[in-house]
Amino acid sequence: MDTSSFIALLYNAALLISLGVIYDALKLESIKNKKIRDLISGLLVGMLGLAVMNTSWELAPGMFFDTRWVLISLCGLFFGLIPTLIAGAMMVALRLHIGGAGILVGSLCVIIPGSLGYIFAIILKRKNLQLDWFKLYSFGMLIQITVLGCMLLMPEHLRFKVIGAVIQPVIFVFPVCTMLVGLILRRQRDRRKSEYDLTESQKLLNREQSLMRGLIGSLPDLISFKDVQGRYLGCNHAFEQYVGLTEQELKGKMDQELKGNFKPSDITGLDEQEIIASGKVYSQDEWVVYPDGSKVLHETIKKTFDGLDGTRYGLMSVSRDITERQSHEDQIQRLAFYDSLTQLPNRRMLQDRLQLMVTTSSRDERFNALFFIDLDHFKTLNDTKGHNMGDQLLIAVAARIQDSVRGEDIVARLGGDEFVALISNLGEDEATAGHVAEKVAEKIRLSICQPYKLSIKENVDANNEMTFHCTPSIGISLFKSNLTSPDEILKQADVAMYQAKAAGRNAIRFFDPAMQIALEENAAILAELHQAIDNGELELYYQIQIDETKGIQGAEVLLRWFHPIRGMVSPLDFIPLAEESGLIIPIGRWVLESACHQLKVWENMPNRENWQISVNVSALQFKQENFVETVQEIIVSKNINPRGLKLELTESMVLENVDVIIEKMQRLNQLGIDFSMDDFGTGYSSLSCLKRLPLKQLKIDQSFVRDITTDPDDAAIVQTIINLSRSLNYDVIAEGVETQEQRQFLFNNGCSQYQGYLFSRPVPITEFEELVSSMSVNFAPALN
Ligand SMILES: Nc1nc2c(ncn2[C@@H]2O[C@H](COP(=O)(O)O[C@H]3[C@@H](O)[C@H](n4cnc5c(=O)[nH]c(N)nc54)O[C@@H]3COP(=O)(O)O)[C@@H](O)[C@H]2O)c(=O)[nH]1
């Protein structure tokens, strides 16, 4: 190789190396449009190729040797298809233009290496292989061998001369050259890629940061960040408002420096240092005061935040206003577990506590007591004075029971006038526990018995307050182990309460199994009563009603139940049960139908057309919305004269919803039906109310008649009732007349109508007919 050839090759090598430098300097990677980037890259490589080919070594006429295949193969390897095609086309065009003997080989030495470079790049990409120095060297060697192969296509006389002249640089220098230039290009490519990745990540980071800031900023929660020393690093808008400082003003400050206009958290700096040290998440609910003075319940969560390398950067704090949520939760809790009138725990809460007590007491062997407290005659107060006063009484009673027990005892309201007190830890000895329980119950009883001042809101004319007296009946169940279930304990105390009622009310009783048996008996009676009408076990008895001057007036029908096993069951035993269960509705209808049936019979008999049958109507029956229609329907179906029907109501029935009751009575009155006020004198009816009722008759209760001749008080009451009925223009009848003396007294005082054993007990209709026949049709007065 002569000097000029050597210089030409050096020049070639310099051009090759300049490829990397120029490409890098032009920053072609920054061109976004790939087509333009490929075009420029192709032109750049193409021009370098032309420069390389212009400084070639002429081996023989028309035979040029340079580094074009090194350049184009690297172009294929690094720059892709389009730049390789452009550069390749430019180089081939030049070679064709130069012409000479090496025109074919010179062109192939561009086309084949360029293609191999591109194919090599695809293989590397597909196999995900790194382009290291060895692969580059091997690639260079492959290109050189291919080029030597192409040289075999030269004219025979030149072939070996040329190969012999170039084989040394081709085999030893060019692969190394390919490797070195390739390494430069790879390094630049890798650096560009890292720069690109970095820029992209930076953009992504910026985007995410602004998203996060936007998000955190718009959150209503108070969010702040501190470094590990406790200095604020930043906060959101809500926190700015809370502390009254902008984020910029806050940055670098510590809690102590915040002018005392707020207290960010009950978690002190010391605690925060602990959180930072432990790295644990800290959460607590706390009341905080806002700068405007409002108190807000915060749910605060504090958590450390660390760098990717694990370095602790600081503490972030998120506080959420949960005042409303807490108040809803409290409200739900109150509604679910507390009685809205008295604010005492309700039945559900009591059952929970009782269950807990039963489970714990089984472990510690101590006795507890459950008091079932029921107010005596509460219904009467409610019915006569209205619900408002009833409610006032219940609230006052609740407070008194609560005041009579210890703080750890539980007082609950089950509903209506039923209260329960759960007294715990009464000791391990049953007798002592019983004694203590009785003392507590007595304290409650005495406290409830104290007079109450209830305000009369409805009546503006009257004194605004009324003194009311009330007594309780208290049943006690002692328990200590989970052998007895909560339901059983409640039931036992309930039974004991009934015992207290049975003992005359205003009393305390401990649970007695005998009482429970009686209650179970009642339940059995009720179950059988359901079948009584269908089984034909009910019968009406008739008790004659007589007028001293006018003779027989008719009869009161009184119900009897003939049970196949129990025999005759007294209405006193089954009517209250029927009323409680609602069974009185079908039974009452049956009584009315039977009475009307008998009236029809009497209508067709001589001298009985004016007789009336008095029928007892229970409160529940009369309250039925369709009661008037029911009576009318029976009258029509039995085809009777309604004048024969007299309905007996009690005082307590007419005192509730007076206007509705009067309206109902008037409608029945218009049908021709009369009303008698039963058990008169035992209720609370006021004169003003009584005057408004469309009554035909007052019936003096037998309790006053019984001692009428011996008890001046009863005598006075009876005289007053008779005078009252006269002044109100009502008839008056006395029931329970058993002796001639009673009859005489009544007659002397102006009451000439009677009902009682003196004339007849209630009897079946056949006996009643015999009785009537045995009496004179025009009843002869027996008085002398
Ligand atoms: N809603 C309905 N209630 C009814 C019906 N039938 C009866 N009853 C009510 O049951 C209660 C008890 O009734 P009873 O045992 O029949 O007692 C009545 C009479 O037998 C009794 N009486 C009558 N005269 C005398 C007497 O001279 N001495 C005496 N010791 N007792 C006597 O009094 C009861 C009269 O009841 P009343 O006139 O209704 O107050 C009772 O409350 C009945 O109302 C029914 O069909 N429906």
The ligand as an SDF file (V2000), in Angstrom:
LIG
                    3D

 47 52  0  0  0  0  0  0  0  0999 V2000
 -118.4060   -6.6170   76.6540 N   0  0  0  0  0  0  0  0  0  0  0  0
 -119.2000   -7.5000   77.2550 C   0  0  0  0  0  0  0  0  0  0  0  0
 -119.0990   -7.6280   78.5840 N   0  0  0  0  0  0  0  0  0  0  0  0
 -119.9110   -8.5300   79.1710 C   0  0  0  0  0  0  0  0  0  0  0  0
 -120.7890   -9.3170   78.4400 C   0  0  0  0  0  0  0  0  0  0  0  0
 -121.4340  -10.1080   79.3350 N   0  0  0  0  0  0  0  0  0  0  0  0
 -120.9580   -9.8420   80.5230 C   0  0  0  0  0  0  0  0  0  0  0  0
 -120.0300   -8.8950   80.4470 N   0  0  0  0  0  0  0  0  0  0  0  0
 -119.2820   -8.2520   81.4880 C   0  0  0  0  0  0  0  0  0  0  0  0
 -118.7030   -9.2100   82.2860 O   0  0  0  0  0  0  0  0  0  0  0  0
 -118.6630   -8.7400   83.6160 C   0  0  0  0  0  0  0  0  0  0  0  0
 -119.2000   -9.7930   84.5420 C   0  0  0  0  0  0  0  0  0  0  0  0
 -120.5170  -10.1200   84.1890 O   0  0  0  0  0  0  0  0  0  0  0  0
 -121.3700  -11.0980   85.0300 P   0  0  0  0  0  0  0  0  0  0  0  0
 -120.5030  -12.0600   85.7260 O   0  0  0  0  0  0  0  0  0  0  0  0
 -122.4390  -11.5850   84.1520 O   0  0  0  0  0  0  0  0  0  0  0  0
 -121.9300  -10.1490   86.1380 O   0  0  0  0  0  0  0  0  0  0  0  0
 -123.0560   -9.3480   85.8870 C   0  0  0  0  0  0  0  0  0  0  0  0
 -124.1960   -9.7760   86.7510 C   0  0  0  0  0  0  0  0  0  0  0  0
 -124.2760  -11.1600   86.8570 O   0  0  0  0  0  0  0  0  0  0  0  0
 -123.8540   -9.1480   88.0610 C   0  0  0  0  0  0  0  0  0  0  0  0
 -125.0430   -8.9060   88.8960 N   0  0  0  0  0  0  0  0  0  0  0  0
 -126.2950   -8.5760   88.5320 C   0  0  0  0  0  0  0  0  0  0  0  0
 -127.0820   -8.3970   89.6280 N   0  0  0  0  0  0  0  0  0  0  0  0
 -126.3110   -8.6650   90.6840 C   0  0  0  0  0  0  0  0  0  0  0  0
 -126.5180   -8.6660   92.0630 C   0  0  0  0  0  0  0  0  0  0  0  0
 -127.6320   -8.4080   92.5560 O   0  0  0  0  0  0  0  0  0  0  0  0
 -125.4870   -8.9740   92.8850 N   0  0  0  0  0  0  0  0  0  0  0  0
 -124.2270   -9.2710   92.3580 C   0  0  0  0  0  0  0  0  0  0  0  0
 -123.2690   -9.5820   93.2020 N   0  0  0  0  0  0  0  0  0  0  0  0
 -124.0220   -9.3000   91.0610 N   0  0  0  0  0  0  0  0  0  0  0  0
 -124.9990   -8.9810   90.2200 C   0  0  0  0  0  0  0  0  0  0  0  0
 -123.3260   -7.8980   87.7140 O   0  0  0  0  0  0  0  0  0  0  0  0
 -122.7770   -7.9650   86.4060 C   0  0  0  0  0  0  0  0  0  0  0  0
 -123.5480   -6.9500   85.6160 C   0  0  0  0  0  0  0  0  0  0  0  0
 -122.6860   -6.4190   84.7020 O   0  0  0  0  0  0  0  0  0  0  0  0
 -122.8870   -4.9410   84.1300 P   0  0  0  0  0  0  0  0  0  0  0  0
 -124.2860   -4.5760   84.2380 O   0  0  0  0  0  0  0  0  0  0  0  0
 -122.4460   -5.0450   82.6950 O   0  0  0  0  0  0  0  0  0  0  0  0
 -121.9610   -4.0420   84.8920 O   0  0  0  0  0  0  0  0  0  0  0  0
 -119.4510   -7.4780   83.6730 C   0  0  0  0  0  0  0  0  0  0  0  0
 -118.6230   -6.3730   83.7120 O   0  0  0  0  0  0  0  0  0  0  0  0
 -120.1850   -7.4770   82.3860 C   0  0  0  0  0  0  0  0  0  0  0  0
 -120.3890   -6.1640   81.8920 O   0  0  0  0  0  0  0  0  0  0  0  0
 -120.8800   -9.1200   77.0610 C   0  0  0  0  0  0  0  0  0  0  0  0
 -121.6680   -9.7390   76.3540 O   0  0  0  0  0  0  0  0  0  0  0  0
 -120.0420   -8.1950   76.4950 N   0  0  0  0  0  0  0  0  0  0  0  0
  1  2  1  0
  2  3  2  0
  2 47  1  0
  3  4  1  0
  4  5  2  0
  4  8  1  0
  5  6  1  0
  5 45  1  0
  6  7  2  0
  7  8  1  0
  8  9  1  0
  9 10  1  0
  9 43  1  0
 10 11  1  0
 11 12  1  0
 11 41  1  0
 12 13  1  0
 13 14  1  0
 14 15  2  0
 14 16  1  0
 14 17  1  0
 17 18  1  0
 18 19  1  0
 18 34  1  0
 19 20  1  0
 19 21  1  0
 21 22  1  0
 21 33  1  0
 22 23  1  0
 22 32  1  0
 23 24  2  0
 24 25  1  0
 25 26  1  0
 25 32  2  0
 26 27  2  0
 26 28  1  0
 28 29  1  0
 29 30  1  0
 29 31  2  0
 31 32  1  0
 33 34  1  0
 34 35  1  0
 35 36  1  0
 36 37  1  0
 37 38  2  0
 37 39  1  0
 37 40  1  0
 41 42  1  0
 41 43  1  0
 43 44  1  0
 45 46  2  0
 45 47  1  0
M  END
$$$$
